[in-house]
Amino acid sequence: MPEKTWSAAIRELMDAAARHKLASGIAAGCAVLSLAAIAWAGTSSPATAAEPDPVAHTFSLPLLTRSGPAAARVSLSDYAGKPLIVNFFASWCPPCQGETPLLARFYRGEHGKVALVGLDENDTVGAAVKFITADKVGYPVAWDPGLSMVADYGVDGLPQTFFLNAQHQIVDHVIGPVNNADLAKGVALATRKAAK
């Protein structure tokens, strides 16, 4: 039997993958690994004192309720003069599935002290409603199936969390799932009084 070259072996492997629809499985695996890498490498990047903080982009999106999107809206302007945490997530995102219960517990413990808004991105109504219901999400969730806000905030992977001060300047940004330390740091930066 003649010895195969590497290129012939690779071509044969790719043909087999296509025949057995493994290509879509490989792509899905790569996507999951990419999200896991983002989550693992998630870092907080506090704003520097030398440069002005970027101002958060305004948004106004339908409120996602336990029965689906509603006529009521979730808007950045609803939180004028108040520090705010903005969390981009989706029910299909594995790191979000681990992060959302933590955010729900945090919000229940901090309710009234710190505002938190979720932006559900590129999701289906049924999956999103099931997700926020199962995790007992009590904070407002905005419905954004068309990804209208991700470009404005530079979000290229989920989850991502932005901490805004009372002037709605972004004072901290976490790529990947937040943990308790990230929340404590972000809230401290968002609620810190500006130097006079």
Backbone as CSV, one residue per row, in Angstrom:
resi,resn,N_x,N_y,N_z,CA_x,CA_y,CA_z,C_x,C_y,C_z
1,MET,0.851,-1.184,0.000,0.000,0.000,0.000,0.888,1.236,0.000
2,PRO,0.706,2.185,-0.923,1.578,3.362,-0.987,1.369,4.267,0.222
3,GLU,2.468,4.906,0.634,2.422,5.821,1.786,1.735,7.124,1.379
4,LYS,0.836,7.629,2.237,0.092,8.857,1.952,0.906,10.070,2.371
5,THR,0.729,11.162,1.632,1.356,12.417,2.029,0.475,13.089,3.065
6,TRP,1.045,14.028,3.788,0.264,14.776,4.794,-0.918,15.473,4.146
7,SER,-0.673,16.098,2.992,-1.760,16.835,2.344,-2.889,15.895,1.917
8,ALA,-2.541,14.702,1.444,-3.571,13.735,1.063,-4.346,13.269,2.287
9,ALA,-3.640,13.062,3.402,-4.304,12.626,4.635,-5.238,13.703,5.164
10,ILE,-4.790,14.948,5.104,-5.623,16.059,5.578,-6.853,16.205,4.684
11,ARG,-6.642,16.089,3.355,-7.766,16.192,2.428,-8.772,15.071,2.689
12,GLU,-8.287,13.877,2.940,-9.173,12.752,3.230,-9.947,12.985,4.532
13,LEU,-9.265,13.542,5.538,-9.926,13.848,6.809,-11.016,14.890,6.617
14,MET,-10.738,15.924,5.835,-11.735,16.975,5.599,-12.934,16.428,4.809
15,ASP,-12.668,15.548,3.840,-13.764,14.921,3.099,-14.639,14.101,4.029
16,ALA,-14.005,13.349,4.926,-14.767,12.546,5.886,-15.582,13.447,6.813
17,ALA,-14.969,14.550,7.231,-15.685,15.482,8.112,-16.915,16.048,7.419
18,ALA,-16.766,16.394,6.156,-17.901,16.939,5.416,-18.993,15.883,5.254
19,ARG,-18.569,14.646,4.956,-19.551,13.576,4.774,-20.312,13.289,6.053
20,HIS,-19.676,13.413,7.150,-20.308,13.069,8.429,-20.775,14.300,9.199
21,LYS,-20.788,15.419,8.518,-21.241,16.681,9.106,-20.475,17.038,10.376
22,LEU,-19.210,16.645,10.394,-18.380,16.993,11.535,-17.905,18.437,11.466
23,ALA,-17.938,19.007,10.272,-17.460,20.379,10.133,-18.245,21.327,11.024
24,SER,-19.571,21.153,11.071,-20.368,22.034,11.929,-20.062,21.768,13.401
25,GLY,-19.806,20.521,13.755,-19.429,20.195,15.132,-18.089,20.807,15.504
26,ILE,-17.157,20.773,14.557,-15.840,21.362,14.804,-15.974,22.871,14.969
27,ALA,-16.784,23.492,14.088,-16.988,24.948,14.196,-17.626,25.308,15.529
28,ALA,-18.625,24.516,15.950,-19.270,24.786,17.243,-18.272,24.607,18.382
29,GLY,-17.434,23.581,18.282,-16.408,23.363,19.308,-15.429,24.520,19.372
30,CYS,-15.042,25.034,18.209,-14.133,26.186,18.179,-14.789,27.418,18.805
31,ALA,-16.083,27.596,18.521,-16.799,28.734,19.111,-16.837,28.615,20.626
32,VAL,-17.130,27.408,21.127,-17.167,27.203,22.581,-15.787,27.429,23.179
33,LEU,-14.742,26.908,22.505,-13.382,27.122,23.007,-13.008,28.600,22.989
34,SER,-13.453,29.325,21.960,-13.174,30.766,21.898,-13.835,31.494,23.056
35,LEU,-15.110,31.164,23.325,-15.809,31.800,24.450,-15.146,31.434,25.770
36,ALA,-14.711,30.172,25.889,-14.033,29.761,27.121,-12.718,30.512,27.280
37,ALA,-11.996,30.714,26.171,-10.738,31.463,26.237,-10.983,32.910,26.644
38,ILE,-12.054,33.500,26.103,-12.402,34.870,26.497,-12.722,34.921,27.981
39,ALA,-13.505,33.933,28.431,-13.876,33.889,29.844,-12.646,33.703,30.719
40,TRP,-11.760,32.809,30.311,-10.552,32.535,31.089,-9.637,33.753,31.137
41,ALA,-9.545,34.441,30.013,-8.653,35.595,29.939,-9.336,36.883,30.356
42,GLY,-10.594,36.782,30.790,-11.356,37.983,31.152,-10.601,38.850,32.139
43,THR,-10.443,40.072,31.766,-9.719,40.998,32.615,-10.525,42.255,32.797
44,SER,-10.290,42.913,33.879,-10.893,44.219,34.105,-9.890,45.263,33.671
45,SER,-10.370,46.291,33.012,-9.467,47.351,32.593,-9.997,48.676,33.109
46,PRO,-9.523,49.090,34.293,-10.018,50.344,34.833,-9.599,51.521,33.970
47,ALA,-10.433,52.525,33.960,-10.105,53.730,33.216,-8.941,54.440,33.890
48,THR,-8.113,55.060,33.099,-6.972,55.756,33.657,-7.372,57.178,34.022
49,ALA,-6.680,57.730,35.019,-6.998,59.083,35.470,-6.531,60.119,34.452
50,ALA,-5.545,59.776,33.611,-4.979,60.733,32.675,-5.938,61.051,31.529
51,GLU,-6.763,60.075,31.122,-7.673,60.279,30.006,-9.113,60.357,30.504
52,PRO,-9.946,61.127,29.820,-11.359,61.113,30.214,-11.955,59.736,29.927
53,ASP,-12.881,59.328,30.754,-13.520,58.039,30.582,-14.481,58.098,29.397
54,PRO,-14.568,57.011,28.629,-15.542,57.019,27.538,-16.962,57.042,28.106
55,VAL,-17.820,57.764,27.451,-19.206,57.860,27.895,-19.988,56.710,27.260
56,ALA,-20.815,56.063,28.061,-21.609,54.940,27.577,-22.601,55.407,26.517
57,HIS,-22.806,54.586,25.525,-23.792,54.895,24.486,-25.197,54.699,25.042
58,THR,-26.072,55.584,24.654,-27.453,55.507,25.116,-28.162,54.323,24.464
59,PHE,-29.136,53.787,25.151,-29.945,52.709,24.589,-31.369,52.821,25.112
60,SER,-32.290,52.283,24.345,-33.690,52.172,24.744,-34.243,50.958,24.007
61,LEU,-34.457,49.884,24.758,-34.857,48.600,24.183,-36.067,48.053,24.920
62,PRO,-36.828,47.154,24.277,-37.989,46.567,24.952,-37.572,45.798,26.207
63,LEU,-38.401,45.887,27.226,-38.191,45.137,28.467,-38.570,43.687,28.223
64,LEU,-37.684,42.752,28.610,-37.982,41.328,28.513,-38.633,40.897,29.825
65,THR,-39.854,40.415,29.729,-40.566,39.949,30.919,-40.675,38.430,30.862
66,ARG,-41.249,37.853,31.908,-41.404,36.406,31.944,-42.426,35.895,30.930
67,SER,-43.096,36.822,30.233,-44.005,36.413,29.162,-43.502,36.900,27.802
68,GLY,-42.290,37.450,27.755,-41.702,37.902,26.499,-41.457,39.403,26.493
69,PRO,-41.042,39.946,25.330,-40.795,41.387,25.233,-42.081,42.178,25.467
70,ALA,-41.948,43.300,26.165,-43.109,44.130,26.512,-42.996,45.493,25.842
71,ALA,-44.093,46.246,25.916,-44.099,47.607,25.368,-43.213,48.532,26.204
72,ALA,-43.074,48.213,27.496,-42.189,49.013,28.354,-40.759,48.893,27.841
73,ARG,-39.956,49.905,28.129,-38.586,49.926,27.612,-37.589,50.063,28.761
74,VAL,-36.384,49.586,28.502,-35.256,49.771,29.403,-34.333,50.763,28.702
75,SER,-34.080,51.888,29.350,-33.286,52.954,28.734,-32.176,53.398,29.680
76,LEU,-31.065,53.770,29.100,-29.976,54.310,29.908,-30.448,55.558,30.636
77,SER,-31.286,56.346,29.982,-31.766,57.595,30.590,-32.600,57.351,31.853
78,ASP,-33.136,56.131,32.022,-33.887,55.798,33.243,-32.998,55.877,34.482
79,TYR,-31.698,55.816,34.281,-30.741,55.766,35.393,-29.888,57.027,35.457
80,ALA,-30.407,58.126,34.942,-29.673,59.395,34.938,-29.236,59.750,36.355
81,GLY,-27.962,60.083,36.491,-27.417,60.479,37.789,-27.135,59.330,38.737
82,LYS,-27.257,58.077,38.256,-27.037,56.915,39.111,-25.970,56.007,38.497
83,PRO,-25.095,55.431,39.325,-24.173,54.420,38.810,-24.962,53.216,38.294
84,LEU,-24.426,52.530,37.300,-25.150,51.437,36.659,-24.182,50.364,36.179
85,ILE,-24.606,49.118,36.320,-23.887,47.979,35.751,-24.694,47.529,34.542
86,VAL,-24.034,47.394,33.385,-24.683,46.923,32.156,-24.015,45.620,31.756
87,ASN,-24.812,44.537,31.720,-24.296,43.202,31.417,-24.871,42.703,30.094
88,PHE,-23.998,42.424,29.122,-24.387,41.839,27.846,-24.307,40.323,27.986
89,PHE,-25.386,39.607,27.627,-25.413,38.153,27.787,-26.392,37.536,26.788
90,ALA,-26.456,36.203,26.781,-27.466,35.457,26.016,-27.656,34.106,26.679
91,SER,-28.823,33.536,26.523,-29.119,32.251,27.160,-28.282,31.121,26.582
92,TRP,-27.863,31.224,25.326,-27.110,30.166,24.654,-25.622,30.203,24.984
93,CYS,-25.172,31.203,25.700,-23.747,31.419,25.990,-23.350,30.661,27.259
94,PRO,-22.493,29.614,27.173,-22.125,28.842,28.363,-21.540,29.684,29.511
95,PRO,-20.612,30.626,29.255,-20.124,31.430,30.383,-21.224,32.289,31.020
96,CYS,-22.203,32.734,30.198,-23.323,33.517,30.731,-24.184,32.664,31.649
97,GLN,-24.305,31.390,31.325,-25.115,30.481,32.130,-24.540,30.337,33.536
98,GLY,-23.225,30.460,33.668,-22.610,30.424,34.987,-22.636,31.774,35.685
99,GLU,-22.576,32.842,34.905,-22.487,34.190,35.459,-23.842,34.740,35.926
100,THR,-24.902,34.479,35.197,-26.200,35.098,35.486,-26.734,34.777,36.881
101,PRO,-26.639,33.541,37.372,-27.097,33.303,38.749,-26.327,34.141,39.775
102,LEU,-25.026,34.353,39.548,-24.223,35.195,40.437,-24.732,36.633,40.396
103,LEU,-25.015,37.157,39.198,-25.536,38.520,39.077,-26.908,38.646,39.737
104,ALA,-27.748,37.628,39.587,-29.082,37.663,40.206,-28.963,37.707,41.727
105,ARG,-28.059,36.898,42.299,-27.849,36.916,43.763,-27.277,38.260,44.207
106,PHE,-26.313,38.773,43.441,-25.709,40.073,43.753,-26.780,41.156,43.774
107,TYR,-27.637,41.156,42.763,-28.676,42.180,42.677,-29.656,42.075,43.843
108,ARG,-30.033,40.868,44.209,-30.941,40.703,45.352,-30.300,41.246,46.621
109,GLY,-28.996,41.026,46.780,-28.288,41.508,47.970,-28.034,43.002,47.962
110,GLU,-27.881,43.582,46.785,-27.545,45.007,46.656,-28.728,45.849,46.204
111,HIS,-29.892,45.246,46.083,-31.053,45.939,45.523,-31.268,47.305,46.185
112,GLY,-31.355,48.312,45.365,-31.547,49.661,45.871,-30.241,50.420,46.030
113,LYS,-29.131,49.685,46.152,-27.830,50.342,46.305,-27.139,50.544,44.960
114,VAL,-27.243,49.531,44.090,-26.578,49.581,42.787,-27.574,49.108,41.731
115,ALA,-27.707,49.854,40.654,-28.593,49.459,39.563,-27.853,48.514,38.615
116,LEU,-28.583,47.565,38.083,-28.040,46.567,37.167,-29.059,46.348,36.060
117,VAL,-28.573,46.317,34.817,-29.416,46.066,33.651,-28.744,44.993,32.812
118,GLY,-29.521,44.018,32.370,-29.022,43.016,31.432,-29.471,43.363,30.029
119,LEU,-28.618,43.108,29.043,-28.973,43.262,27.631,-28.851,41.889,26.986
120,ASP,-29.985,41.255,26.730,-30.021,39.923,26.134,-29.836,40.065,24.629
121,GLU,-28.762,39.489,24.122,-28.352,39.680,22.732,-28.566,38.427,21.888
122,ASN,-29.089,38.626,20.670,-29.136,37.572,19.661,-29.727,36.273,20.210
123,ASP,-30.884,36.360,20.796,-31.497,35.235,21.481,-32.908,35.014,20.943
124,THR,-33.503,33.885,21.282,-34.907,33.648,20.952,-35.740,33.993,22.185
125,VAL,-36.964,34.377,21.984,-37.828,34.779,23.096,-37.976,33.635,24.096
126,GLY,-38.308,32.449,23.602,-38.537,31.317,24.493,-37.327,30.983,25.350
127,ALA,-36.166,30.918,24.727,-34.947,30.585,25.469,-34.598,31.687,26.468
128,ALA,-34.761,32.932,26.054,-34.432,34.061,26.940,-35.353,34.095,28.154
129,VAL,-36.644,33.916,27.933,-37.610,33.937,29.034,-37.353,32.787,29.996
130,LYS,-37.124,31.602,29.459,-36.828,30.436,30.302,-35.574,30.685,31.135
131,PHE,-34.574,31.289,30.514,-33.294,31.553,31.172,-33.449,32.530,32.335
132,ILE,-34.099,33.677,32.105,-34.212,34.667,33.189,-35.142,34.180,34.291
133,THR,-36.121,33.346,33.928,-37.032,32.794,34.928,-36.311,31.768,35.797
134,ALA,-35.558,30.864,35.172,-34.848,29.812,35.906,-33.821,30.403,36.862
135,ASP,-33.157,31.470,36.448,-32.118,32.074,37.288,-32.659,33.141,38.227
136,LYS,-33.991,33.300,38.276,-34.639,34.256,39.178,-34.054,35.663,39.023
137,VAL,-33.906,36.083,37.776,-33.362,37.403,37.483,-34.399,38.449,37.878
138,GLY,-34.035,39.312,38.812,-34.946,40.345,39.291,-34.635,41.723,38.736
139,TYR,-33.482,41.871,38.106,-33.120,43.165,37.538,-33.711,43.280,36.128
140,PRO,-33.868,44.506,35.628,-34.445,44.687,34.293,-33.540,44.085,33.214
141,VAL,-34.157,43.414,32.267,-33.437,42.843,31.133,-34.016,43.446,29.863
142,ALA,-33.140,44.020,29.045,-33.551,44.585,27.757,-33.394,43.519,26.681
143,TRP,-34.333,43.507,25.759,-34.383,42.517,24.683,-33.740,43.115,23.434
144,ASP,-32.627,42.526,22.976,-31.896,43.052,21.821,-31.533,41.922,20.858
145,PRO,-32.546,41.284,20.234,-32.250,40.145,19.364,-31.464,40.526,18.114
146,GLY,-31.531,41.788,17.711,-30.844,42.237,16.501,-29.444,42.767,16.744
147,LEU,-28.925,42.625,17.962,-27.563,43.067,18.298,-27.352,44.555,18.033
148,SER,-28.357,45.367,18.312,-28.249,46.793,17.989,-27.248,47.537,18.864
149,MET,-26.901,46.996,20.032,-26.019,47.727,20.945,-24.587,47.210,20.979
150,VAL,-24.310,46.029,20.453,-22.978,45.455,20.615,-21.891,46.279,19.928
151,ALA,-22.172,46.834,18.766,-21.171,47.642,18.068,-20.864,48.921,18.844
152,ASP,-21.916,49.560,19.383,-21.712,50.799,20.129,-20.817,50.594,21.346
153,TYR,-20.904,49.424,21.955,-20.109,49.137,23.148,-18.848,48.323,22.828
154,GLY,-18.644,47.971,21.570,-17.458,47.204,21.190,-17.495,45.773,21.714
155,VAL,-18.672,45.217,21.859,-18.819,43.852,22.374,-18.665,42.877,21.216
156,ASP,-17.644,42.012,21.305,-17.438,41.026,20.248,-17.496,39.596,20.780
157,GLY,-17.897,39.455,22.014,-18.065,38.140,22.628,-18.868,38.319,23.907
158,LEU,-19.511,37.244,24.341,-20.345,37.312,25.541,-19.796,36.382,26.604
159,PRO,-20.018,36.713,27.866,-20.619,37.928,28.401,-19.590,39.051,28.495
160,GLN,-20.087,40.267,28.619,-19.260,41.429,28.919,-20.063,42.336,29.841
161,THR,-19.351,42.960,30.775,-20.010,43.800,31.773,-19.312,45.147,31.846
162,PHE,-20.123,46.204,31.844,-19.622,47.571,31.923,-20.115,48.199,33.226
163,PHE,-19.222,48.884,33.908,-19.555,49.610,35.137,-19.521,51.091,34.799
164,LEU,-20.651,51.754,35.024,-20.801,53.171,34.698,-20.950,53.970,35.983
165,ASN,-20.293,55.123,36.032,-20.474,55.995,37.190,-21.762,56.811,37.017
166,ALA,-22.017,57.734,37.920,-23.264,58.506,37.881,-23.373,59.390,36.643
167,GLN,-22.243,59.725,36.010,-22.250,60.510,34.768,-22.303,59.595,33.546
168,HIS,-22.424,58.308,33.785,-22.472,57.255,32.760,-21.207,57.199,31.918
169,GLN,-20.087,57.455,32.603,-18.780,57.186,32.017,-18.429,55.739,32.364
170,ILE,-17.819,55.039,31.421,-17.413,53.656,31.665,-16.139,53.689,32.509
171,VAL,-16.231,53.188,33.743,-15.092,53.218,34.656,-14.449,51.851,34.819
172,ASP,-15.120,50.799,34.356,-14.540,49.460,34.374,-15.277,48.608,33.356
173,HIS,-14.582,47.604,32.832,-15.131,46.742,31.784,-14.550,45.356,31.997
174,VAL,-15.405,44.363,32.136,-14.964,42.980,32.311,-15.380,42.180,31.091
175,ILE,-14.400,41.553,30.454,-14.654,40.662,29.321,-14.682,39.251,29.883
176,GLY,-15.759,38.536,29.620,-15.934,37.211,30.205,-16.794,37.327,31.448
177,PRO,-17.056,36.190,32.105,-17.954,36.227,33.258,-17.342,36.965,34.438
178,VAL,-18.152,37.761,35.117,-17.678,38.461,36.308,-17.693,37.500,37.493
179,ASN,-16.870,37.840,38.487,-16.908,37.123,39.764,-17.155,38.157,40.861
180,ASN,-17.201,37.717,42.091,-17.483,38.644,43.199,-16.444,39.744,43.307
181,ALA,-15.170,39.406,43.068,-14.108,40.421,43.141,-14.304,41.473,42.052
182,ASP,-14.673,41.043,40.834,-14.931,41.995,39.743,-16.083,42.926,40.103
183,LEU,-17.133,42.360,40.684,-18.293,43.168,41.066,-17.920,44.189,42.138
184,ALA,-17.161,43.756,43.143,-16.763,44.673,44.214,-15.903,45.806,43.655
185,LYS,-14.952,45.468,42.802,-14.068,46.483,42.222,-14.853,47.443,41.329
186,GLY,-15.698,46.894,40.446,-16.464,47.732,39.532,-17.415,48.662,40.254
187,VAL,-18.088,48.139,41.278,-19.015,48.974,42.058,-18.245,50.064,42.792
188,ALA,-17.080,49.733,43.343,-16.274,50.741,44.047,-15.874,51.865,43.098
189,LEU,-15.484,51.516,41.872,-15.112,52.532,40.885,-16.331,53.336,40.426
190,ALA,-17.455,52.660,40.244,-18.665,53.341,39.755,-19.258,54.278,40.784
191,THR,-19.082,53.972,42.064,-19.689,54.794,43.109,-18.699,55.763,43.750
192,ARG,-17.466,55.733,43.309,-16.458,56.645,43.860,-16.807,58.073,43.481
193,LYS,-16.699,58.949,44.441,-16.986,60.375,44.211,-15.856,60.971,43.376
194,ALA,-16.212,61.799,42.418,-15.216,62.450,41.555,-14.395,63.437,42.384
195,ALA,-13.088,63.487,42.095,-12.206,64.431,42.776,-12.541,65.845,42.331
196,LYS,-12.513,66.765,43.305,-12.847,68.158,42.965,-11.608,68.997,42.876
